[in-house]
Amino acid sequence: MTMQTVLLTGAAGAVGSVLREPLRRRLRRLISVDRVPLSAAGANEEVHQAELTGPGDVAALLPGADAIVHLSGVPDEAPLPDLLDANVTGTHHVLEAARRTGVRRVVLASSNRLTGCYPASVTVSPGMPPRPDGLYGVSKVAMEALGRLYADKFGLEVVCLRIGSLEPEPGEPRHLATWLSPRDCAGFVWAALTTPGLTFATPYAVSANTRRYWELDDRLGYHPRDDAEAFADRIPGAAAHFTGDPPQGGAFADPAYTLPHL
């Protein structure tokens, strides 16, 4: 699937900052947008500071685009109204703009925390029911449902990447299962953009960790290259964390993580 021009929302965020350079190297034109100022990293990157408050705001950035990678939103636990506004309504703006302008492929930033209440002993596949570990995870369930609707009803090609723990290297015991290296993050996103024949998918984006909780979706054709196990001897408490059967979300699944936002 040919990919020359991509709109990247949330380009200044943690995931967007990792993706801008790998995408720019592969594309003829990268359109990066965030609510904060950005500086173009090269001649083929076009930057915009914008609040995407409706489909029209998104559509104005889409002329010539082949696809959208939508990363903007609230990235962690927060009051539910804030999450619904940023993560659900914001996603609706993007999908509706794609429908109106004829952009077929949309990659949405979903999250592993959509299934964080499964126990560590269960290997979770993309087809299993959601078990979110908090309100943030609930917002990602709704995001994926919107993607499914626009794929089924309007023919968009929607890939909801359930992003793992994106860090330069794993820094806590849970990351031995959930780590996503920057290199693998870029690989998964490029596969989500370019793999032909996808109509709707919810693959996990996670490195090839020996203790990984989640099944990979072979339809993407990307095989992760990094393994958090290489860092295990640097992480105190790793052995204790994996005794018993903790929730896959770790501390995110604890009631104390959500109670301040209720």
Buried (B, 14 or more C-beta within 10 A) or exposed (E): EEBEBBBBBBBBBEBBBBBBBBBBEBBEBBBBBBBEEBEEBEEBBBBBEBEBEBBEBBBEBBEEBBBBBBBBBBBEBBEBEBBBBBBBBBBBBBBBBBBBBEBBBBBBBBBBBBBBBBBBEBEBEBEEEBBBBBBBBBBBBBBBBBBBBBBEEBEBBBBBBBBBBBBEBBBBBBBBBBBBBBBBBBBBBBBBBBBEEBEBBBBBBBBBBEBBBBBBBEBBEBEBEBBBBEBBEEBEEBEEBBEEEBBBBBEBBEEEBBEEBE
